[in-house]
Amino acid sequence: MTHIAVLGSTNMDLVAYVAKAPQRGETVTGREFRTIPGGKGANQAIAAARAGADVSMIGAVGADTFGTGLRSTLEHSGVDTDHLRTTEGPSGTAHIVVDAEGGNAIVVIPGANGTVDHLAPGDDGLIATADALLLQLEIPLEAVVAGAESARSHGVRTILTPSPVQPLPAELLAATDLLVANQYEAAALTGITEPRAAAAALLDQVPAVVVTLGAAGSLYVAQGDETLRIPAPEVTAVDSTGAGDTFVGTLAVGLSEGRPVRDALIWASAAAALSVQRVGASSSMPYRSEIDALTSRTAS
């Protein structure tokens, strides 16, 4: 079975559902509130596990009830948590507002994630056994760089999601095999708003780039390879929270299984399309059988 390692965040998502997100200084009445396990690292781990991989999570939770719940959710989803540390203090939280069209705005409080600033004993050995390492930017950058360099030294594919977006150090880019950014992150990294041009600019720094375009699908560019534009299945979005992480986790599994890039992107797009039709992040992520079924329907 494919083995995916994830070095990243675990957060408890505190989600408010509203008709329209408030403007600065405005108060609105919401229709529902939910507490849902999330965090970009945990989300990608759960997505990969549900897509059929053997997944290991490297990160930290706090010594609180949120931490207990986060660990339990990962384990229930089939994610190995032997390298998920427990630290004093609170777990990370994400405060999310979701509007009636499924769009969201998010404030992340790092909590225990802020303590993950290095690889702990055993993390390097775990990364060495993986087919791919998934990285995001919700933990300190020092650990992200250390993880990427560990993966590179062991010949393990590194897939980086540059979120929350920030300037990326040269040593991280040098150890990244595939950068997966949404169109806003790609624009922030390059100063270029047109996705294809932004992706092309990023190729000066990494070998391959995927820019996700929401309902418009995704764009793939790579050094020495053809450019691919993959449409997304047409669905009605309820909540887009976690859709990007669903896409990345599923894409990592597809590529690690040896699928051609086009097929892996189509498979990942189907997974993301399924996720936006359900509320929450980790709670919305589809299983392999569901992804296969939608991929087959859209191909026929």
N, C-alpha and C positions, 0 to 999 in steps of 0.2 A: 504494500500500500504506500502511496505517496506520503511523505512526511513534510509538513509545513511547520516551521518555527515562527513565532510572532514575538517581537520585542516591542512592547508598547504599553498603552494606557488601559486602565480599567476605571470606569466611572459609573456612578449611579445617575441615570438620566431622570431629571425632574421635569416632566413635560406638561405644559399648559396648552390646551387646544382652544383657539379663538376664531371668530369669524374673520377678523382683520387684526394684524399685529399693531400694537400701539406705536405711535410716533413719540418722539422725545417730549416728555412732560405730560403725556396723555395716559389716562387710565381706562382700560376696557374690561368688560366682563367676559370671562371665559366660559366655555360650556363643559369642560372636563379636565381633570388632572390625573396623571398617572406617574408612578415611580417604576422605571424600567431599567434593568441592567444594560450598560453600554460602555462607551469609551472606544476610541477608534481601534486600539489594539485588540481588545476583547471582541469587538464586533467582527473584525476581520478573522479572528480565530474561530469564532462560532460559524461564520459564513463558510470558511474552508472546511470545517468539520462536517457541517451539514451537506456540503458538496461532495463528501466522500473521502477526505484526507485524514490521516493520523496527524493531530495537531498538538503542539506544545506551546504553552504561554509563558513568556518571561516578563515579569513586571512586579507590581506591588499593590496591595490593598491595605487599608487601615485596620486597626484593631477596634472596629465598630460593627454595628449591625449591617451597615451597607457592605462592609468588607466580607462578612459571612455570606451575605446574599450573592455578591458578585462571584465569589469562589464557587458557591453551590451551583450557580447558573452555568458557569463554564464547565464544571464537571458533569452536570446533567446533559450538556450538549456534546459530551465526548471529548472535551479538551483536557489534556494533561496539565495539572497545576503544580507539579512538583517544584517548578522554578518560579512560582508566584509567591513573592515574599509577603509577610505580614509585618507592618511597621506600626510604631506607636502613633497615635493621632488619627485624624479622619481619613476616610477614603476620598478619592476624587469624585467630584460631582459635575454634572453638566445641566445647565438651566436652559430649557428649550421652549420656545414659543412656536407653535405650528398653526398656520392659518388655514382657512377653508379650502384653499387651492393646493394644500399639501406642502407649501413652502415653509422654511423654518429659519429661525435666528437662534444662535447658541452662545452662551457664556460658559466657559469651562473653568472650574476651580481645581487646580492640580491635586491638592491633598497628597496622599501617599505616592502618587505618580512622580511628584517632585523629588522623591528620594532615590529614584532610579537614575543615578548619574554615572553608573559604571556597570560593568559586567561582574556578577557575583561568581564565586567559585562554582564551577560546573557548567556555567552558561556557554562558555566557548566550546566545550565538548558537545553540548547539546546542539549548538548551531552547526557543528561539523557533521552531524548525522542527518541534517535536513536536506531536502531537495530545493527548498527556497526559504528565504528569510524575509518576512514582511516587516516594514518599518514605517512609522509615522512620526509626527513631531509634537505629541502631547506629553512626552517625557523630556528630561534635559538633553540637549543636543550632544553632550559628551558621550552619553550612552548610545545614542543613535549612531554616531560616528564609530564608536568602538564595536558595535554590533555589525555594521557594514564592513568594517575592516576585517573582523573575524570571519565573516562569511566569505569575503574575497580571498582570504588566505587559505580557506578550505575548499575553494572552487564551488561555493554555494551561490545560486542565483539570488540577487538582492532586488527587491521590489519596494520602492519608496513612494509613499503618499505624502506630499509636502503640505501637510495640514496639521495645525494652523500655519498658514503660509508665512515664511520668513526667509531672509537671505540664507542660501545654502553654502556651507564652506566647501572649498575645493576638494578637501580630503573625503568628504561625504559623496560628492558627485563622482569622484574618481573611483569609488567603490560601489557605485549604483549601476545595475544592469538595465533596469526598467523603471522609469519615472511615470507614475500615474497621477495626473493632476486634473481637476476640473477646469473649466474654461476661465474661471475667475482667478484661480491659483496660477494658471499658466500665464495669464496677463500680468499678474502681480510680480511673477518671477522675471518676466522679460520686458515689461512695459509695452507689450504688443497686444492689442485687443482681438485681432483676427486669429482664431484658433490655429489654423494651418500654419500661418506665419510664426506664431508663438512656438508651436511645436518644432518647427524647423530651426528656430533660434536655439531651443533647448538641446538640439542634436549636437551643438558645438561642445556640450558639456557631458552628455550621457549617450550611450549607444542606441537607446530606444525610448520612445515616449508615447504614452496614450493620453489623449485629452478627452475627458468625458464631457458630453454636451447635453446632459439631461434627457429630455424627451426626444432630442434630435440624434441621440445615439453616441457614438464615440469615433475618434480619429486616431489612427496608429501611424507613426512614422519611425523609421529606423535607418541607421547608417547601412547603406548597401542593400536595402530591401524596398519592396514596393510600398507605397502609401495606401492605407486601407481606410475607407469610411464605412462604418457599420451602423445601420439604422437600428433604432430601438423598437421593440414591439409596441403597438399602440394600446395603451391602457389608460384608465382613469386613476390619477394619483390621489391617494388619501393622505399619505404622510411620507415625505421623501427622506426623513431622518434615517441614516444608516444605509441608504441606497448605494452610495459610493463605496462604502466598506464592503457591502455585499458583492458588488462588482469586483473589487480587488481580491477578496478572498476566493471567490469562485474562479477568477482569471488565473490566480496562482495555481490552483489545483489543475485547471485545464492545461496550462503550459507545462506543469511538472509531470503530467501524465503523457506528455509528448504530442498533444494535439497541435495541428497547424495553428498559427497565430489567428487566422481568420475564424476558424472554428471555435477556438478558445474565447475570442471576443464575442462571438454570437452567443455562446453559452453563458458568458458572464452578463451580457445584456439581458438575456432572458431572466436570469436570477434577479437582477436589479429591478426589472419590470414587475416581477412578482412581489418584491419587497415593498414597492411604493403603493401597492394596493392594500397594505395592512398597516396598522398603527405601530409605532415604536421602532426601535433599532434592532436589537438582538431578537426581539419577539416577532419581527416581521420576516426574518430570513428563511428562505425556502430550503427544502431538502432536495437531494440529488434527483429523486424520482420526479418531483415537480418541475425542476429545471429541464430535465430531459423531455418531459411531456410538452412543455411550452415550446421548447426548441423544435420539436418534431412538428407541432401544429403550425408554427410560423414558417417552417421550411416547405410545407406542403401547399 
